[in-house]
Amino acid sequence: MEHDRLTGDSIIHHELSPDYPDPLIRVLHHVIRASIKVMAILMAFVIMLGVVDVGYSIYDSLKSPPLLQLSVGEIFQVFGAFMVVLIAIEIFINIRLYLGSNTLPIKMVVATALMAIARKVIVLDLEKTSSNEVLAVGVVTLALGVTYWLVGKSDRMLAQEQSSH
């Protein structure tokens, strides 16, 4: 492909290359890259709001009787709020990596999905969750874990190949 570039022994596909030969596509790539930058700004704003929400949740839980004590349920709510902010940070990092390389960071996207499913597992209320839902969460967790392992293994194999040449 004309818009792929050979780097070492691998080809890196530039989805939004500013050097694409067609002028219309180049303009559209600039528009999309600008849109991604706006999304990065909005994600940073969402992260700040999430941090404020975590702080407020902790404050609100601590001020209600019994004073300065958190119940197990409140602790899990705080954990869930923390995890949402961490997931937002991971999404921001994905956006930043995408802007920096023009390639989708697959391993980071899978890691973000793993964090999201981990959040689900942490806040899962087994009294209100059906066995089918628990099974589905388990299957998704296993699939994402295997995917993350395979992507990591592929990265390691590629690095070994490049170091042997």
Buried (B, 14 or more C-beta within 10 A) or exposed (E): EEBEBEEEEEEEEBEBBEEBEEEEEBEEBEEEBEEBEEBBEEBBEBBEEBBEEBEEBBEEBEEEEEEEEBEEEBEBBBBBBBBBBBBBBBBBBBBBBBBEEBEEBBBBBBBBBBBBBBBBEEBBEEEEEEEEEEEEBEEBBEEBEEBBEEBEEEEEEEEEEEEEE
